[in-house]
Amino acid sequence: MIVCLCKAVSDRQIRVAVKGGASSLRDLTRDLGVGTCCGKCLPEAKAALSASLQARDSLRSALFSPASEFAV
């Protein structure tokens, strides 16, 4: 889904940016240009960023569970 019409930024591009290290709206603005024209995309960009960060964090916690679970 297109989040920013002015810069043609999709939610997929936001997810990729988060995987690449973006963690704030400022990062998305710098990397993708989100919110630099009319600004109407900022609420949706913020929601997509939040969802991407939550997905990233839940994946990390699943991958890096405590070592005690693997003790023999």
Long-range contacts (C-beta under 8 A, 24 or more apart in sequence): 3-34, 3-41, 3-44, 3-45, 3-48, 4-32, 4-33, 4-34, 4-35, 4-37, 4-41, 4-45, 5-41, 6-33, 6-36, 6-37, 6-38, 6-41, 7-32, 7-33, 7-34, 7-36, 7-37, 9-33, 9-34, 9-41, 9-45, 11-48, 14-45, 14-48, 14-49, 14-52, 15-48, 15-52, 15-55, 18-49, 18-52, 18-53, 18-56, 19-56, 22-49, 23-53, 24-49, 25-49
